[in-house]
Amino acid sequence: MLQKLKTAKKTVGMKQTIKAVQSGSAEVVFLARDVDDHLASRITEACKAAGVEIIMVDSMEELGEACGIQVGASTAAIVK
């Protein structure tokens, strides 16, 4: 599923991902395991409220690479 991020329509980053979840456009959210607990709880609660699946990724570096960016990413979402 992580490979799908390279070609799918997506959002990258906490603010954009939360916005996509709250608007109902996020199909699935990816969350890096090494994200600060405060940030992880924000996205986790938003996803629970919206019924969006969360897939954990080992690191921000791995998630950023999967998104095709040169820096780490805390969260990303595949959007409709």
Contacts in CASP RR format, 6 or more apart in sequence:
PFRMAT RR
TARGET T0000
AUTHOR 0000-0000-0000
METHOD contacts of the structure
MODEL  1
MLQKLKTAKKTVGMKQTIKAVQSGSAEVVFLARDVDDHLASRITEACKAA
GVEIIMVDSMEELGEACGIQVGASTAAIVK
1 28 0 8 1.000
1 55 0 8 1.000
2 30 0 8 1.000
2 55 0 8 1.000
2 57 0 8 1.000
2 62 0 8 1.000
2 63 0 8 1.000
2 66 0 8 1.000
3 66 0 8 1.000
4 78 0 8 1.000
5 30 0 8 1.000
5 66 0 8 1.000
5 67 0 8 1.000
5 68 0 8 1.000
5 76 0 8 1.000
5 78 0 8 1.000
6 66 0 8 1.000
6 67 0 8 1.000
6 68 0 8 1.000
8 78 0 8 1.000
8 79 0 8 1.000
9 78 0 8 1.000
9 79 0 8 1.000
9 80 0 8 1.000
10 67 0 8 1.000
10 76 0 8 1.000
10 77 0 8 1.000
10 78 0 8 1.000
10 79 0 8 1.000
11 17 0 8 1.000
11 19 0 8 1.000
11 20 0 8 1.000
11 26 0 8 1.000
11 76 0 8 1.000
11 77 0 8 1.000
11 79 0 8 1.000
12 64 0 8 1.000
12 67 0 8 1.000
12 69 0 8 1.000
12 73 0 8 1.000
12 75 0 8 1.000
12 76 0 8 1.000
13 73 0 8 1.000
13 74 0 8 1.000
13 75 0 8 1.000
13 76 0 8 1.000
14 39 0 8 1.000
14 42 0 8 1.000
14 43 0 8 1.000
14 74 0 8 1.000
14 75 0 8 1.000
16 77 0 8 1.000
17 26 0 8 1.000
17 29 0 8 1.000
17 43 0 8 1.000
17 75 0 8 1.000
17 76 0 8 1.000
17 77 0 8 1.000
18 42 0 8 1.000
18 43 0 8 1.000
18 46 0 8 1.000
20 26 0 8 1.000
20 77 0 8 1.000
20 79 0 8 1.000
21 29 0 8 1.000
21 43 0 8 1.000
21 46 0 8 1.000
21 47 0 8 1.000
21 50 0 8 1.000
21 52 0 8 1.000
21 77 0 8 1.000
22 46 0 8 1.000
22 50 0 8 1.000
24 50 0 8 1.000
24 52 0 8 1.000
24 80 0 8 1.000
25 79 0 8 1.000
25 80 0 8 1.000
26 47 0 8 1.000
26 50 0 8 1.000
26 52 0 8 1.000
26 77 0 8 1.000
26 78 0 8 1.000
26 79 0 8 1.000
26 80 0 8 1.000
27 52 0 8 1.000
27 77 0 8 1.000
27 78 0 8 1.000
27 79 0 8 1.000
27 80 0 8 1.000
28 52 0 8 1.000
28 53 0 8 1.000
28 54 0 8 1.000
28 55 0 8 1.000
28 77 0 8 1.000
28 78 0 8 1.000
29 43 0 8 1.000
29 47 0 8 1.000
29 52 0 8 1.000
29 53 0 8 1.000
29 54 0 8 1.000
29 55 0 8 1.000
29 75 0 8 1.000
29 76 0 8 1.000
29 77 0 8 1.000
30 54 0 8 1.000
30 55 0 8 1.000
30 56 0 8 1.000
30 57 0 8 1.000
30 63 0 8 1.000
30 66 0 8 1.000
30 75 0 8 1.000
30 76 0 8 1.000
30 77 0 8 1.000
31 40 0 8 1.000
31 43 0 8 1.000
31 44 0 8 1.000
31 54 0 8 1.000
31 55 0 8 1.000
31 56 0 8 1.000
31 57 0 8 1.000
31 74 0 8 1.000
31 75 0 8 1.000
32 56 0 8 1.000
32 57 0 8 1.000
32 58 0 8 1.000
32 59 0 8 1.000
32 60 0 8 1.000
32 62 0 8 1.000
32 63 0 8 1.000
32 72 0 8 1.000
32 73 0 8 1.000
32 74 0 8 1.000
32 75 0 8 1.000
33 56 0 8 1.000
33 57 0 8 1.000
33 58 0 8 1.000
33 59 0 8 1.000
34 58 0 8 1.000
34 59 0 8 1.000
34 60 0 8 1.000
35 60 0 8 1.000
35 74 0 8 1.000
35 75 0 8 1.000
39 74 0 8 1.000
39 75 0 8 1.000
43 54 0 8 1.000
43 75 0 8 1.000
44 54 0 8 1.000
46 52 0 8 1.000
47 53 0 8 1.000
47 54 0 8 1.000
52 77 0 8 1.000
57 63 0 8 1.000
57 66 0 8 1.000
60 72 0 8 1.000
60 73 0 8 1.000
60 74 0 8 1.000
61 72 0 8 1.000
63 72 0 8 1.000
63 73 0 8 1.000
63 74 0 8 1.000
63 75 0 8 1.000
63 76 0 8 1.000
64 71 0 8 1.000
64 72 0 8 1.000
64 73 0 8 1.000
64 76 0 8 1.000
65 72 0 8 1.000
66 76 0 8 1.000
67 73 0 8 1.000
67 76 0 8 1.000
END
